[in-house]
């Protein structure tokens, strides 16, 4: 779901017509998308640290109670 939201943001930014932009504009867009992806990876590391113990506990109890 998050990936689709990010994709939609970049499509809207490009006017939803990526085939009508010139190569310089495409390169700039690519750089922005790469930077956003790197930020997302960094954010995911913190999330994984917080979520992993919870998920391990839930899985060790057959998916939780109820």
Jmol script that loads the backbone (N, CA, C; Angstrom):
load data "model"
ATOM      1  N   UNK A   1       0.825  -1.188   0.000  1.00  0.00           N
ATOM      2  CA  UNK A   1       0.000   0.000   0.000  1.00  0.00           C
ATOM      3  C   UNK A   1       0.873   1.257   0.000  1.00  0.00           C
ATOM      4  N   UNK A   2       1.908   1.259   0.836  1.00  0.00           N
ATOM      5  CA  UNK A   2       2.800   2.416   0.900  1.00  0.00           C
ATOM      6  C   UNK A   2       3.475   2.624  -0.439  1.00  0.00           C
ATOM      7  N   UNK A   3       3.940   1.543  -1.060  1.00  0.00           N
ATOM      8  CA  UNK A   3       4.614   1.666  -2.342  1.00  0.00           C
ATOM      9  C   UNK A   3       3.698   2.262  -3.395  1.00  0.00           C
ATOM     10  N   UNK A   4       2.432   1.893  -3.382  1.00  0.00           N
ATOM     11  CA  UNK A   4       1.490   2.434  -4.349  1.00  0.00           C
ATOM     12  C   UNK A   4       1.292   3.930  -4.118  1.00  0.00           C
ATOM     13  N   UNK A   5       1.252   4.348  -2.864  1.00  0.00           N
ATOM     14  CA  UNK A   5       1.075   5.764  -2.549  1.00  0.00           C
ATOM     15  C   UNK A   5       2.259   6.567  -3.061  1.00  0.00           C
ATOM     16  N   UNK A   6       3.468   6.090  -2.828  1.00  0.00           N
ATOM     17  CA  UNK A   6       4.669   6.775  -3.304  1.00  0.00           C
ATOM     18  C   UNK A   6       4.661   6.824  -4.822  1.00  0.00           C
ATOM     19  N   UNK A   7       4.291   5.726  -5.454  1.00  0.00           N
ATOM     20  CA  UNK A   7       4.224   5.686  -6.920  1.00  0.00           C
ATOM     21  C   UNK A   7       3.232   6.721  -7.430  1.00  0.00           C
ATOM     22  N   UNK A   8       2.089   6.824  -6.784  1.00  0.00           N
ATOM     23  CA  UNK A   8       1.072   7.781  -7.216  1.00  0.00           C
ATOM     24  C   UNK A   8       1.563   9.212  -7.065  1.00  0.00           C
ATOM     25  N   UNK A   9       2.317   9.509  -6.010  1.00  0.00           N
ATOM     26  CA  UNK A   9       2.860  10.853  -5.816  1.00  0.00           C
ATOM     27  C   UNK A   9       3.775  11.215  -6.978  1.00  0.00           C
ATOM     28  N   UNK A  10       4.658  10.315  -7.353  1.00  0.00           N
ATOM     29  CA  UNK A  10       5.583  10.613  -8.449  1.00  0.00           C
ATOM     30  C   UNK A  10       4.859  10.674  -9.796  1.00  0.00           C
ATOM     31  N   UNK A  11       3.854   9.847  -9.982  1.00  0.00           N
ATOM     32  CA  UNK A  11       3.088   9.915 -11.237  1.00  0.00           C
ATOM     33  C   UNK A  11       2.359  11.246 -11.341  1.00  0.00           C
ATOM     34  N   UNK A  12       1.798  11.707 -10.236  1.00  0.00           N
ATOM     35  CA  UNK A  12       1.098  12.989 -10.249  1.00  0.00           C
ATOM     36  C   UNK A  12       2.091  14.117 -10.519  1.00  0.00           C
ATOM     37  N   UNK A  13       3.263  14.032  -9.911  1.00  0.00           N
ATOM     38  CA  UNK A  13       4.302  15.049 -10.114  1.00  0.00           C
ATOM     39  C   UNK A  13       4.708  15.132 -11.585  1.00  0.00           C
ATOM     40  N   UNK A  14       4.736  13.976 -12.249  1.00  0.00           N
ATOM     41  CA  UNK A  14       5.112  13.943 -13.666  1.00  0.00           C
ATOM     42  C   UNK A  14       3.947  14.278 -14.576  1.00  0.00           C
ATOM     43  N   UNK A  15       2.796  14.566 -14.007  1.00  0.00           N
ATOM     44  CA  UNK A  15       1.618  14.826 -14.816  1.00  0.00           C
ATOM     45  C   UNK A  15       1.006  13.543 -15.346  1.00  0.00           C
ATOM     46  N   UNK A  16       1.382  12.407 -14.756  1.00  0.00           N
ATOM     47  CA  UNK A  16       0.877  11.087 -15.127  1.00  0.00           C
ATOM     48  C   UNK A  16       1.114  10.753 -16.593  1.00  0.00           C
ATOM     49  N   UNK A  17       2.101  11.406 -17.210  1.00  0.00           N
ATOM     50  CA  UNK A  17       2.448  11.120 -18.601  1.00  0.00           C
ATOM     51  C   UNK A  17       3.966  11.025 -18.735  1.00  0.00           C
ATOM     52  N   UNK A  18       4.555   9.977 -18.153  1.00  0.00           N
ATOM     53  CA  UNK A  18       6.020   9.869 -18.178  1.00  0.00           C
ATOM     54  C   UNK A  18       6.614   9.777 -19.579  1.00  0.00           C
ATOM     55  N   UNK A  19       5.833   9.376 -20.571  1.00  0.00           N
ATOM     56  CA  UNK A  19       6.368   9.230 -21.926  1.00  0.00           C
ATOM     57  C   UNK A  19       6.453  10.559 -22.674  1.00  0.00           C
ATOM     58  N   UNK A  20       5.972  11.650 -22.061  1.00  0.00           N
ATOM     59  CA  UNK A  20       5.986  12.943 -22.745  1.00  0.00           C
ATOM     60  C   UNK A  20       7.037  13.895 -22.184  1.00  0.00           C
ATOM     61  N   UNK A  21       7.916  13.418 -21.310  1.00  0.00           N
ATOM     62  CA  UNK A  21       8.935  14.296 -20.729  1.00  0.00           C
ATOM     63  C   UNK A  21      10.268  14.083 -21.422  1.00  0.00           C
ATOM     64  N   UNK A  22      11.104  15.113 -21.368  1.00  0.00           N
ATOM     65  CA  UNK A  22      12.424  14.992 -21.992  1.00  0.00           C
ATOM     66  C   UNK A  22      13.380  14.260 -21.056  1.00  0.00           C
ATOM     67  N   UNK A  23      14.534  13.880 -21.572  1.00  0.00           N
ATOM     68  CA  UNK A  23      15.467  13.058 -20.807  1.00  0.00           C
ATOM     69  C   UNK A  23      16.017  13.781 -19.569  1.00  0.00           C
ATOM     70  N   UNK A  24      16.235  15.092 -19.654  1.00  0.00           N
ATOM     71  CA  UNK A  24      16.755  15.836 -18.491  1.00  0.00           C
ATOM     72  C   UNK A  24      15.730  15.839 -17.360  1.00  0.00           C
ATOM     73  N   UNK A  25      14.476  16.044 -17.691  1.00  0.00           N
ATOM     74  CA  UNK A  25      13.414  16.027 -16.689  1.00  0.00           C
ATOM     75  C   UNK A  25      13.264  14.629 -16.105  1.00  0.00           C
ATOM     76  N   UNK A  26      13.366  13.616 -16.961  1.00  0.00           N
ATOM     77  CA  UNK A  26      13.285  12.236 -16.491  1.00  0.00           C
ATOM     78  C   UNK A  26      14.425  11.918 -15.532  1.00  0.00           C
ATOM     79  N   UNK A  27      15.621  12.393 -15.840  1.00  0.00           N
ATOM     80  CA  UNK A  27      16.778  12.154 -14.978  1.00  0.00           C
ATOM     81  C   UNK A  27      16.582  12.817 -13.619  1.00  0.00           C
ATOM     82  N   UNK A  28      16.050  14.039 -13.611  1.00  0.00           N
ATOM     83  CA  UNK A  28      15.777  14.726 -12.346  1.00  0.00           C
ATOM     84  C   UNK A  28      14.729  13.960 -11.541  1.00  0.00           C
ATOM     85  N   UNK A  29      13.710  13.489 -12.211  1.00  0.00           N
ATOM     86  CA  UNK A  29      12.680  12.701 -11.538  1.00  0.00           C
ATOM     87  C   UNK A  29      13.243  11.419 -10.969  1.00  0.00           C
ATOM     88  N   UNK A  30      14.112  10.784 -11.723  1.00  0.00           N
ATOM     89  CA  UNK A  30      14.753   9.557 -11.260  1.00  0.00           C
ATOM     90  C   UNK A  30      15.556   9.819  -9.999  1.00  0.00           C
ATOM     91  N   UNK A  31      16.302  10.907  -9.983  1.00  0.00           N
ATOM     92  CA  UNK A  31      17.095  11.242  -8.795  1.00  0.00           C
ATOM     93  C   UNK A  31      16.196  11.467  -7.584  1.00  0.00           C
ATOM     94  N   UNK A  32      15.062  12.151  -7.765  1.00  0.00           N
ATOM     95  CA  UNK A  32      14.119  12.368  -6.650  1.00  0.00           C
ATOM     96  C   UNK A  32      13.545  11.037  -6.167  1.00  0.00           C
ATOM     97  N   UNK A  33      13.233  10.150  -7.086  1.00  0.00           N
ATOM     98  CA  UNK A  33      12.691   8.844  -6.704  1.00  0.00           C
ATOM     99  C   UNK A  33      13.729   8.012  -5.954  1.00  0.00           C
ATOM    100  N   UNK A  34      14.987   8.082  -6.388  1.00  0.00           N
ATOM    101  CA  UNK A  34      16.053   7.357  -5.700  1.00  0.00           C
ATOM    102  C   UNK A  34      16.216   7.890  -4.285  1.00  0.00           C
ATOM    103  N   UNK A  35      16.225   9.203  -4.126  1.00  0.00           N
ATOM    104  CA  UNK A  35      16.357   9.798  -2.794  1.00  0.00           C
ATOM    105  C   UNK A  35      15.183   9.396  -1.897  1.00  0.00           C
ATOM    106  N   UNK A  36      13.986   9.386  -2.431  1.00  0.00           N
ATOM    107  CA  UNK A  36      12.811   8.981  -1.655  1.00  0.00           C
ATOM    108  C   UNK A  36      12.930   7.511  -1.248  1.00  0.00           C
ATOM    109  N   UNK A  37      13.418   6.672  -2.145  1.00  0.00           N
ATOM    110  CA  UNK A  37      13.587   5.252  -1.837  1.00  0.00           C
ATOM    111  C   UNK A  37      14.629   5.048  -0.747  1.00  0.00           C
ATOM    112  N   UNK A  38      15.725   5.803  -0.801  1.00  0.00           N
ATOM    113  CA  UNK A  38      16.754   5.687   0.229  1.00  0.00           C
ATOM    114  C   UNK A  38      16.228   6.125   1.587  1.00  0.00           C
ATOM    115  N   UNK A  39      15.447   7.193   1.614  1.00  0.00           N
ATOM    116  CA  UNK A  39      14.836   7.639   2.878  1.00  0.00           C
ATOM    117  C   UNK A  39      13.886   6.567   3.411  1.00  0.00           C
ATOM    118  N   UNK A  40      13.140   5.943   2.509  1.00  0.00           N
ATOM    119  CA  UNK A  40      12.210   4.893   2.908  1.00  0.00           C
ATOM    120  C   UNK A  40      12.960   3.706   3.504  1.00  0.00           C
ATOM    121  N   UNK A  41      14.099   3.351   2.916  1.00  0.00           N
ATOM    122  CA  UNK A  41      14.904   2.257   3.461  1.00  0.00           C
ATOM    123  C   UNK A  41      15.403   2.584   4.858  1.00  0.00           C
ATOM    124  N   UNK A  42      15.860   3.816   5.056  1.00  0.00           N
ATOM    125  CA  UNK A  42      16.321   4.223   6.382  1.00  0.00           C
ATOM    126  C   UNK A  42      15.188   4.158   7.394  1.00  0.00           C
ATOM    127  N   UNK A  43      14.026   4.626   7.018  1.00  0.00           N
ATOM    128  CA  UNK A  43      12.859   4.602   7.897  1.00  0.00           C
ATOM    129  C   UNK A  43      12.490   3.155   8.228  1.00  0.00           C
ATOM    130  N   UNK A  44      12.569   2.290   7.257  1.00  0.00           N
ATOM    131  CA  UNK A  44      12.216   0.891   7.454  1.00  0.00           C
ATOM    132  C   UNK A  44      13.093   0.195   8.471  1.00  0.00           C
ATOM    133  N   UNK A  45      14.342   0.605   8.578  1.00  0.00           N
ATOM    134  CA  UNK A  45      15.251   0.000   9.555  1.00  0.00           C
ATOM    135  C   UNK A  45      14.746   0.240  10.970  1.00  0.00           C
ATOM    136  N   UNK A  46      14.312   1.452  11.260  1.00  0.00           N
ATOM    137  CA  UNK A  46      13.772   1.765  12.584  1.00  0.00           C
ATOM    138  C   UNK A  46      12.482   0.990  12.834  1.00  0.00           C
ATOM    139  N   UNK A  47      11.639   0.914  11.824  1.00  0.00           N
ATOM    140  CA  UNK A  47      10.388   0.177  11.953  1.00  0.00           C
ATOM    141  C   UNK A  47      10.667  -1.300  12.230  1.00  0.00           C
ATOM    142  N   UNK A  48      11.623  -1.862  11.512  1.00  0.00           N
ATOM    143  CA  UNK A  48      11.934  -3.281  11.698  1.00  0.00           C
ATOM    144  C   UNK A  48      12.403  -3.549  13.126  1.00  0.00           C
ATOM    145  N   UNK A  49      13.233  -2.656  13.665  1.00  0.00           N
ATOM    146  CA  UNK A  49      13.714  -2.826  15.045  1.00  0.00           C
ATOM    147  C   UNK A  49      12.554  -2.861  16.028  1.00  0.00           C
ATOM    148  N   UNK A  50      11.563  -2.016  15.801  1.00  0.00           N
ATOM    149  CA  UNK A  50      10.413  -1.953  16.706  1.00  0.00           C
ATOM    150  C   UNK A  50       9.430  -3.096  16.478  1.00  0.00           C
ATOM    151  N   UNK A  51       9.220  -3.469  15.240  1.00  0.00           N
ATOM    152  CA  UNK A  51       8.197  -4.462  14.915  1.00  0.00           C
ATOM    153  C   UNK A  51       8.668  -5.897  15.108  1.00  0.00           C
ATOM    154  N   UNK A  52       9.957  -6.166  14.948  1.00  0.00           N
ATOM    155  CA  UNK A  52      10.456  -7.539  14.994  1.00  0.00           C
ATOM    156  C   UNK A  52      10.129  -8.252  16.302  1.00  0.00           C
ATOM    157  N   UNK A  53      10.396  -7.658  17.473  1.00  0.00           N
ATOM    158  CA  UNK A  53      10.054  -8.358  18.717  1.00  0.00           C
ATOM    159  C   UNK A  53       8.551  -8.635  18.839  1.00  0.00           C
ATOM    160  N   UNK A  54       7.747  -7.690  18.419  1.00  0.00           N
ATOM    161  CA  UNK A  54       6.299  -7.878  18.461  1.00  0.00           C
ATOM    162  C   UNK A  54       5.879  -9.037  17.571  1.00  0.00           C
ATOM    163  N   UNK A  55       6.389  -9.072  16.353  1.00  0.00           N
ATOM    164  CA  UNK A  55       6.028 -10.138  15.410  1.00  0.00           C
ATOM    165  C   UNK A  55       6.521 -11.497  15.904  1.00  0.00           C
ATOM    166  N   UNK A  56       7.735 -11.552  16.463  1.00  0.00           N
ATOM    167  CA  UNK A  56       8.252 -12.820  16.977  1.00  0.00           C
ATOM    168  C   UNK A  56       7.373 -13.325  18.115  1.00  0.00           C
ATOM    169  N   UNK A  57       6.956 -12.417  18.998  1.00  0.00           N
ATOM    170  CA  UNK A  57       6.088 -12.803  20.103  1.00  0.00           C
ATOM    171  C   UNK A  57       4.749 -13.303  19.576  1.00  0.00           C
ATOM    172  N   UNK A  58       4.190 -12.595  18.606  1.00  0.00           N
ATOM    173  CA  UNK A  58       2.911 -12.995  18.053  1.00  0.00           C
ATOM    174  C   UNK A  58       3.010 -14.360  17.373  1.00  0.00           C
ATOM    175  N   UNK A  59       4.070 -14.574  16.611  1.00  0.00           N
ATOM    176  CA  UNK A  59       4.236 -15.842  15.910  1.00  0.00           C
ATOM    177  C   UNK A  59       4.495 -17.004  16.869  1.00  0.00           C
ATOM    178  N   UNK A  60       5.174 -16.718  17.976  1.00  0.00           N
ATOM    179  CA  UNK A  60       5.467 -17.781  18.941  1.00  0.00           C
ATOM    180  C   UNK A  60       4.224 -18.187  19.719  1.00  0.00           C
ATOM    181  N   UNK A  61       3.171 -17.394  19.654  1.00  0.00           N
ATOM    182  CA  UNK A  61       1.908 -17.701  20.323  1.00  0.00           C
ATOM    183  C   UNK A  61       0.834 -18.068  19.296  1.00  0.00           C
ATOM    184  N   UNK A  62       1.242 -18.722  18.236  1.00  0.00           N
ATOM    185  CA  UNK A  62       0.306 -19.160  17.188  1.00  0.00           C
ATOM    186  C   UNK A  62      -0.554 -18.037  16.640  1.00  0.00           C
ATOM    187  N   UNK A  63       0.054 -16.869  16.436  1.00  0.00           N
ATOM    188  CA  UNK A  63      -0.674 -15.771  15.813  1.00  0.00           C
ATOM    189  C   UNK A  63      -1.415 -14.870  16.773  1.00  0.00           C
ATOM    190  N   UNK A  64      -1.242 -15.065  18.053  1.00  0.00           N
ATOM    191  CA  UNK A  64      -1.916 -14.200  19.015  1.00  0.00           C
ATOM    192  C   UNK A  64      -3.151 -14.840  19.610  1.00  0.00           C
ATOM    193  N   UNK A  65      -3.824 -14.071  20.411  1.00  0.00           N
ATOM    194  CA  UNK A  65      -5.013 -14.568  21.088  1.00  0.00           C
ATOM    195  C   UNK A  65      -6.248 -13.911  20.505  1.00  0.00           C
ATOM    196  N   UNK A  66      -7.102 -14.670  19.899  1.00  0.00           N
ATOM    197  CA  UNK A  66      -8.357 -14.156  19.388  1.00  0.00           C
ATOM    198  C   UNK A  66      -8.210 -13.515  18.085  1.00  0.00           C
TER     199      UNK A  66
END
end "model"
wireframe off; spacefill off
backbone 0.3
color backbone group
